[in-house]
Amino acid sequence: MNIMNMKKKHFIAVAAFLLGASAPVQAQINDDEITVITEDGTEDVIELPEGMLVEIDSLLNLYNTQAYLTDEECNFNEQIPEYPDEVYMERLKRLPTIMEMPYNDVVRKFIDRYTHGLRRSVSYMLGACNFYMPIFEQALEANNLPLELKYLPVIESALHPSVSSPAGASGLWQFMVSSGKQYGLEINSLVDERRDPIKSSYAAAQLLKDLYKIYGDWSTVIAAYNCGPGTINKAMHRAGGSTDYWKIYRYLPKETQGYVPAFIAANYIMNYYCEHNICPMRTELPLKSDTVMVSRDVHFKQVAAVTGISIEQLRTLNPQYRRDLVNGSTKPSSICMPQQYVAMFLDKEDEVYAYDAANLLTKRSQVTVAQTESQPQPTAQRTVSQNTPQPATATATRSTYRRGRGYVQQQPATAYGRKSRSRYGAAQTTTRGRQATTTRKGRGKAAKAAASQSVTVQSGQTLSGIARKHGTTVDKLRKLNGIKGDNIRAGKQIRVK
């Protein structure tokens, strides 16, 4: 433990004693959990919500923080005051909320975490409220939901718009992929609307509204928002069917046990920060923004190069685009920019689309397959079955079975009948189960045969096959060689011209 933490621990204990707190506040043990003492005297470890684990450095490095928030010197006393339980209970009771804000030892632990170890995060969130709270309030009001739910993203994401959890949740409201898609958010390789503050807020409001229709208890609703209805239903069953969060509490996962107390603590600290000498970061609201709709693909670098807006500002205003690429060709898509850049974009739209498009928009719509041979080669003579019809040209297709794939694919045959290759190595070339043989020696014989007027019948050859091979007909071969019928003997020389 460093010197600062030792001083903090000493001050907390002294302050609690002087102010008459019912019990001294314990120093935090781990960064990702708190420990409380249950009624029977045993220790209970509770995990913290994801929003309480977001590093302060990641919050301070956000574009909005650096551009519009100022961490000025605070006029408040640097001391961290402590209060008796009765003060916390009275303050929570005075909050203008529909939802219950009860007080207990677990809630106190979360308040202490905000007022001590997370003071700078609270300072950031108080400043960032100016960016996001109007959006949250509008979405909640549109669905006739309690406005105190606007503090849910405080414990979900610490108001970090693009943070992701180890479990795969993302955005201010920490939607999982499945629930995000269920509530109409587009999620693919290029777009993630879980990071869109407006769309994700309306999706979250609808989800909370649906959960309230099921449970009718707001504490249970936000617990279900954290762990899912399935887990809540199991806990309710074990608690005899009760929907009261505090009655099903001990049957819930460790993080969900701390979720409602953390939410109550977030409501407390966002309203009573002054009483704990926490200064909000000063906010300079950004210029008014507007959106443009594009129906072609465009890269942020193209927009930035032509209009002069910074890449970081584009990313901040459009966090839903994962790779700086707006896929307008898929469907009309919006780009949010300050108003002066919107006008410039519209004036120079063609120039934006044209800027370095060959390098920035590299997704090819058509490709040419490279050939293995640059020059055409003579046709090879192949040994064939008497019952197997052969293609008339070297570019005809033949069946090729790829091992491990379980299907037969038609592939072009090369001039020399070479075996095709796949990512697994040389594939086996077959013709109705019989392996076609092609050797350099066979190619030499074919060249000589093509130059002469007669050929030697190979085993398995037929008149029709020889006729196709040499561009003639069976009737002509019969007339040239005095053959009656279709039978020919292997080793016999016959004229082809």
N, C-alpha and C positions, 0 to 999 in steps of 0.2 A: 504494500500500500504506500503510495507516495505521500509527501508532506501535506499537500493540499487536501487529500482525502482524510488524513489524520486530523487536520484542523477542523474539517467539516464535521467529522464524527464527534469530535469533542464539543463543538459549538451546538450541534443538534441536541446532544444529551443535556448540556447546561440550559439551553433555551427551553427545552421541554420541562425541566425541573422548575425553572423560574416561573413559567406560565401556567404551571399546574396541570399539565397534561396527565391523563390517567396512567400512561406508561411511556417510558422513554422510547423514541423512535430508533429502530435498529438500522445500522448501516447496511447498504445493499450487499448481498453476497455474490450474486452472479449478474452478468449483464443481461441475460435473457430470461430470468425468472425471479420471482420473489418468494419468500417463505413466510407463512403465517402460522400462528399457533391455534389449533382447533380447541373446541370446548373441553375435550378430554385430555388436553395438554400435549398432544403430539404435533409434530411439525408437518405442514402441508405445503408442498412446492407447487407453484402455479406458473405456467409459462406466460410470457408477455406477448401481446398481439404484435403483428409484423411492423405496424407503424411506430412502435416504441423501440424498434431495433434499427431503424434507418440511421445511418451515420450522419452526423452533423456536417461533415465535410462535403458529402454529396448534396446536401441541401444548399450549402453556401456556394457551391460551384455551379448551380443552375443559372441559366442565362437571365431569367427574370430576377433572381436574387442579385446578381452582379449589376444588372442594368437599372433596376428600379427600387431595390431595397438598400437602405443605409443602416449600418450597425453603429449608430452614434453613441457617445457617452451617455449613460443614464443618470438622471438626477436622483434616482432612488438610492436609498441606503443599500450598501452591498451585503448587509447582513440578511440571513435567511430566517425569517420569523417562523415560529411554531405556535400552534393554537390548540386549546383543549378540544376534545371531541364535540362538546356542545356547540362550539363555534362553527365547525364544519356542518353539523346537522342543521343549524339554523340557516346558514348560507345556502345549502342545497334546497332547503324548504322554500326559500324565497325566489328561487329561479322560476321564471314564467313558463313552465312546461306542462304538457299533457302527460308525458311519460313520468313514471315514478323515478325519483332520484333518492333512494334510501341510502343510509350510511351504515357502514359496519367496518370491521378491522381490515377486510380485504380492500374495500374502497379507499380506506385511509392509506394503505400501502401504495396504491397506485397514485394517489394525490402526492404522496411524499416523493415518488419517483419523478413526477413532473416538476415538483417544486425544488428538487435538488439536482439529480443527475441529468435531467433533460431540460434545464433552464434555457439553454441556447436554442434548442429545438423549438421550445415554446415561443421564444422571441421571434424565430423565423416564421412559425405558423401564424402568429398574430399579424405579421406583416403580409404574408401570402394570402390571408383571408380576403384582402381587398381584390385579389385576382379571381378567387374561386367561390366565395360564399354567395355572391349574387346569383351565380349559375345554380348552385345547390338549392338555394331558397326558391328560385323560380321553378325548378323541376319538382320539388316537394309540394309547393303551393299548387301547381297544376294538377297534382294527384291527391290533393286534400290530405296531406300527411303532416305529422308534427314537425315543425321547423327545427326542433332540437336535433333531429336526425342529420342535420348538416354537419355535425361534428363526428359523424361516423368515419369519414375519410381521415380524420385526425389520428384515429387509432389504427386505421387500415393502411395508410400510406404516408403519414406525416405531411400530407399535401405535396407529395412528390409525384408529378403527373405521369412519369414513365417508369416508376420503380416496379420491379418484378420480384416476386417471392420465390423461394426455393421450390415451392410446389407448383409454380407456373402461373399464379395469379398476377395480374398486371393492371396498372393504371391507378387513378385516384381512389376508385371504389374496389380495386383488387378483384376483378372478375376472373374466374377461370374460363378457359376456352369454351367448354361445353355450355356453361350458363350464359356466357356472353353471346354466343350464337343463338341460344334459345330466346334471348331477349333482343334479337335483331341487330346485334353488332357484327359488322363485317370483319372477319379475321382470316387473313391468308398470308402468303410470303411477303407481299408488298404493303398491305394495309392491316392495321390493328386498331380498330375503333374503341377498344377498351381504354386506350390512351387519350381519346378525344374527350375533353372535360364535359362538353355539352351532351353528346350522345350517350356517354356512359352514365351521366347523372340521371337522365331520363330513364335509361334502362334500369338503373339501381332503384329509382323511385317506383317503377312498375313492379320490380321483384319484391320490394318491401311491402307494397300494397297487396300483392298476391299472398305473401306469407301471413299478413295480418288477417286475411280472410280465413286462413286455416286455423291459426292459434288464438287470435283475439287478445293477446297479451304482448305488449311491445317489448318487454325484456326478453321474452321467449322468441319473438320475431327476430331481434338482432342476434340472438344466440344462433338461431337457425341460419341467418345470413352468414355466420362464421363457419359453422360446421356442417350445414346441410339439413334438410328436413328428416332424412333417414336417421341420422344420429339423434336428433331431437325426439323422434317418435320412439326410438328404443329406450331413451332415458325416461320418457313419459310412461311407457309401459312398466318399467322397473319401479317407477314412483307411484304406481297405482292409478295411472291415467291423468294425473294432474298436469295442467298446462302452466302452472306457476314456476317461473324460472328458478326461484330460490328453493323450491321443493324438489326440483329435478337436478339441482346444482351438483350434488355429489356423484351423479351418474354420468356427468358430461366429461369430455376430454379436458385435459389440463389447460389448454389454451382457451377453450370456451368458458371454463370456470372463471378465467380472468377477464373475459371479453366484456361482459356487462359492467363489472366494477371499473374496468378501464374506460368504458364509455361514460360512465357517471363522472369519473375523475376528469375526463376531457371536457365535459360540460362545465365542471367546476373551475378548472384552471383557465379556460378561455373566457370566463366571466370575472374571475377574482384574481387575475394575475397581478394587479396593482398591490393587493394585500400581501403578496409574497415578493415584492420588489423585483418583478420581472418587467423589463422594458420591451415593448414591441419594436421590431425593426421599422424604421420610418419608410413609408411607401410613397414613391412618386408614380402615379398611375401612368401607364403607357399611353401613347397617342391612340386615338380611335382607329379601329381596324375594320376592314371590310373583306368580302370574299369575291373571288372571280371563279367562274366555272370554265373548265377546259375539257375539250373532247379529243385531245391528242396527248400522247405521252410527253411529259416534260420533266426535266431534272432540276433539282434545286440550284445546281451550279449554273444552269442556263438562266434561270430567273435572276440569280444574284449578279451574274456577270453583266447583264444588260440593264437591270434596274438599279443596281447598287445596294440592294438590301443585303444584310449579312446572312450567311448560311445558318448561323446559330439562331438568329431571330426567326428565320423560316421554320427551323426545326421546332422551336418553342411554340410558335403559333399553330403548327401543324404536326403535333406529336404522333398522329395516327399513321404517318408514312414512315415505314420502318427503314427504308434504304434510300431516302432522299429522292425517290422516284414517284411521281404522280401518274398513275395509270389511267389517264383520261381516255385512252382508246378502248378500254374495257367498258367503261360507262362514264358519263359526265361526272367529273370530280372537282371538288372545291379546293382553292388555295387561299388561306387567310393571310392578309398582309395589312400593314398600316395604310391608311387611305391614300397618302401621297404616292406610295409604290403601286397601288392598284391602278391609278390613273396612268402611271408610266408603263405598266405592263400592257394595258389596253392599247396604248399608243404604239408600242413596239412589239406587239405580239408575234408577228412573223419573224422578227429578228431574234426573239427569245427562242422560238422553236428551231431556228436554223443554227444557233450558236453551238459549235463543236458537237453537232448531233452525231456525227460518225463515231466519235469516241465515247460520248456519254450515253447514247442510246444504242447499245451494242447487241441487242436481241435480234438475231437474224430471222427473217421470214422465209428465206429460200437459200438452199446451199447446193453446191455441185459436188457429187461424189468423185473423189480422186480415183483415176484409173491406174492399175498396176503396170500396164504396158503402154508406152507412148506411141508405138508403131503397130499396125495390124500385122498379124502373123499368119502363115499358111495353116489351113485346116488340118487337124490331126486325124489319122485313121484310128478308129477305136474298135476293139473286139466287142461284139454284141451278141445277145441271145437271139436265137432264131424267132422266138415268140415275142420279142420286145421291140415295138416300133421305135425308131430313132428320129430325133429332130433333123430337119433338113438343113439347118444352118447352125453355126457355132454359137449364136447368141440366143438359141432357144433355151427354155427353162428346164430344169430337172429337179427332182425331189431331193431334198437334203434333210436328214434327221439330225437334230442337234441333241447331243446327249444331255440328259438332265432336264430338258425343256418339255418333253412329252408332246411335241407337236411336229408336223411336217410342214416345212416352208418351201415355197417355190423360189429358187434363186437363179440368176443368170449364170449359164455355163461359160467359162472363159474359152478362148480359142484353143487352148491346149488341154481343156478338161481338168484343170488344177482343182484340188480340193479347196473348198472355201474355208476361211478361218473365222473364228468367233473370239470373244474375250476369254473363252476357256481353252484356246489353242486350236489345233487342226480339227475341223469337223469331218465326220466320215461321209464321203460321197457315195450314194447308192442309186441304182436304177431298179426299182421294184425288188429291193433286197439283194441285188447282185452288184458287187463292186465293179465299177468301171475302171479299167486299167489303161493308163497312158504313160508311156516312157519316151525318153529321147530317141531310142532305137525305133519305136513305132512312128514317131514323127518323120524320121529319115525315110522309112519305107513309104509313107504316104506321099512324100514329095516326089519320089521316083515314080510311083504309080500314077500320079497326076500327069507326069510328063510323057508317059507311054500311052499306046492305044489299047492295051489289054491289061488285065489284072488277074491275080491268082485268087481263087475262091478260098476264103478262110472258113474254118470250122464254125458252123452256126449261121453263116451268111445266107441271105435269101436274094432272089432276083429283084424283088421290090426294094430291098435295102440297097443293093448295088445300084439300081436305077436311080434312086433318090440321091445317092452319093455322088453320082457322076452326071447329074442333070439330064438324064434320059428317061426312057420309058421301058416297061417290061416287054412290050411288043417289039420294040427295036432290038433289044438284047436277044430275043428269041430269033428274030430274022437274021441278025449278024452271026449268030453262033449255031443256028439250026437246032435249037432246043425246043422240044415239045413238052408241054406241061410246066410245072414249077420246080421240079427237083433238079438240083445241081450238086455235083460231087466236090467235096473239099479237096484242094490241090489242083483242080482243073483250071487252066487258063482260058479266059473268055475275053472277047473283044467288047469294048465299051463304046467305040466310035468307029 
